[in-house]
Amino acid sequence: MLRLQREDNFAILKQKKEAGMEQFLQQLHEMELFGKIEKGQIGAMLQCLGAVAKDYAKGEFVFLEGESLDSVGVVMSGSVQMIKEDVWGQKAILLSLEPGAVFGESFVCGGGPDSTVSFQAAQNSRILLLGFHKVLRTCSSSCVFHHRLIENMVTLLARKNVQLMDKMEVISKKSIRGRILVWLSQQVQRRGSRKFTSSMGRLELADYLCVDRSALTRELGRMQEEGLVLVNKNEFELLMEA
């Protein structure tokens, strides 16, 4: 009787594990990085690339500035911020990376492997770590997914370059209001709606805009009084023409 109970428990655990893996593979299959790769090939691909999924608590660092990287990260859930700190401890958010985004690749294959920025979990996040050199080099089995994976990664890299150009456009404005308006305009154009919810809180937005948090709050208050924008925590509605 006890043996049968143990066998039943083992079968249940096995089913749960298989169901969890199926859900995991489906999630990857829906990401742009793995686009046009058959779901049945993803399991073999992960094994070939030495992939590891890790959970990071909010505020925990995935990669640190000055660290030598041999893997790239893929945001599976939560969000990750690319940040830069100066010698006085002032933090600037360079990019906010949402699920599906790839990060760390520039420091693995760019000739200077030591990271010049840090990547920090902005929320509780799950990150898939891929051995980048295994991505670039076709293995002895000549896995068919390698070329497709590289093409997908190039597409994502191009998109990240656009995000960095957006950031440069923001910080090119000298006034706080100018930076806010550029950022709002970008969000409205990207989302196709004048009303949106930002993944960044007020402090994070201030770090992204490279302005003081109190000054940002005051300026948003003035803009709301002037009928330019509606703000409720991290919810925004642009009232003026973008």
N, C-alpha and C positions, 0 to 999 in steps of 0.2 A: 504493500500500500504506500509506504513511504517512498519507495523507488518510483512508483507511478506518479506520485505528487511532484517529485524532483524533475522527472521527465517533462511533466506538464509545465512546470515553472520555467524550465530551460526553453521549451518550445515558445512560450509567451515572450520571454526575453529576446529570443531569436527573431520573432515576428516584429517586435518593437524596434529592434536594431535595423532590420531590413526596411521597415517603414520609414525610419529616420533617415536612412541612407537614400532611399528613393526620393524623399522630400528634399534632401540636400542636393542631389543630382539635378532635380527639377529646377531648383533655385538657380543653380549655376547655368543650366541650359537656357534660362530666360535672360541671363545677363548678356550684354553686348559683347563682352570679351570672348564669350564662348558661342557667339552667333554662328549659325550655319555649320556647327559641329554636332553630329548626331549624339543624342543623349546617351546612347549605348556605348559611345566611344569615350565619354567624359571620365568614367571610372578608371579606364586604362590610362588615359592621359594624365590624371592626377598621380597615379602610381609612377608613371614614366618621369614626371617632373618633380617627384619628391615633395608633393604638396602637403601642407599641414594647415589645419584650421585651428585658430586660437581665439579665445575670448579675452577681451580687454575691458576693464572697468573704466567708467568715466574718469578722465584725468590721467589715466595710465599712458605711458609712452610706448608706442610701437617701435619706432626708431628714434635714436637720439642724435643730435648734432655732433659731428666728430666721429660717429660710429662708421665702421667699415661694413658696407652692405654686400650681401651675396644673394639676397632674395628681394622680390618685389611683393608688395601687399595689394590685395584686392578687397575692397570693402564689401562684405556680404550683408551686414546689418549695422544699424547705428550710423555714425559719421566720424570722420577723422579730419583734423585740421593740420595743415602744413604751417608751422610757426617758426618765427625767427626772433631770437632774443639778443639784445645788445649787452654790452659789458655792465650796464646799470640794471639789468633785469627787466627792461621794458620789452613787452611782447607785442609782436605784430603778426596778425593772421594773414598769411599770403593766399591761402586757398582753403575752402571748406569742401571736403570730399564726401559725396553721398554714396549709397550702395551702388555697386557696379564700377566705381572709379578705381583706377590703378595708381599706385604711388611708389616712389623710391627707385624707379627705373633709371632716372637720369644719373643717379650716383653709382649704379651698378655697371652701366655700359658707357658712361660719358668720359672715361679716361681718368677721372679722379674719384675713386670709390668712396672716399670719406664724405659722409653727408654734411652739407653746409646748413641744413635746416633740421628741425625735429618734426615728427609726426605724432600727434597726441589724440587719443580718443576723446571726442567731444561728448559722447554718450556711451553707455555700455554697448560695445561693438564686437562683432565677430569678423575676424580678418583671415583671409586665405593667403598663406605665404607660398610663393612659387620660386623655385630655383631658377633665376633668370637666365643663367648661362645654359641651362638645359632647355629653356624655351628657344633660344637662338640657334642651338646646335641640334640638327636632326640626329636622332639616336640610331643605333645599329639596326633597329627594327624598321626604320624609315616610316614612322607613324604618320598617317595621312593628315592628322590634325595639326601638325606643326606649322605648316605654311599658312593655314587659315588662322591659327592663333596669332601668328606674327602680324598678319594683315589687320586683324581686329585690334591688336595692341597699337599699331601705328595710327589707326583711326582715333582711338582714345587719346593718344598722345597729342594729336593735332587739336582735339577738342580742349585738352588741358592748356595748350598754348593760347587758345582763344580766351580761356578764363584768365590767364595771366595778363593778356593784353587788356582785358576788361579791368583788372586790378590797376594796371598802369594808368588807364584812363581816369579811374577814380582818384588816385593820389596825385594826378597831375593838376587837379583843381586846388587852389590855394585856400579857399574858404571852406569851413565846415559845411555850410549850406550847399556849396557847389558839389562837394563830395557826396552828400546825401542825395541830391537830385540826380547825379549821374548813376549812383547805385540803384535808386528807385526806378529810373528809366530802364536800366539794364534788366532788372527783375521783371518789370512789366512786359518788356519786349520778349524776354525768354519764356515767360509763362503764358503770354497771350491773355493776361487779365490784369486789370488795375488793382484788384484786391488779391492779396497773397499772404501767406504765413511764412516767415523766415525761420530757418533752422537755427539761426544764431540769436542768442539772448542779447540784451543791451550791452553788456560788457564785451561780448565777443564781437558785436557789430562795431563798437568803438575801436577795438583792436584791429579789425579788418580795415576800417576807414583811416586808421592811424590818427585818431583824435582822442581827447580826454572824454571819459564817460559822462561826467557832469556837464561838460560843454555840449556834448551830443544831445543829452536829455533836454537841456535848455533850448537848443536850436530846434529840435523836433516839436517842443511845446510852442515855440513862436510860429513855426510853420503851420501847426494845427490851428492856432488862433487866427492866422491869416487865410485859412481855408484852402491851403495847398495840399494837405494830406491829413488822413485820419490814422491815428496810432493807438493801438491797445496792446501793450506788452510787445510781443513779436508779430502782431498782426498789423498789416499796413494796407491802406487804400489811397492811391494817388488820385487826387481830385483835379489837378491841373493837367494840361496837355503834356504828354511825354515827348 
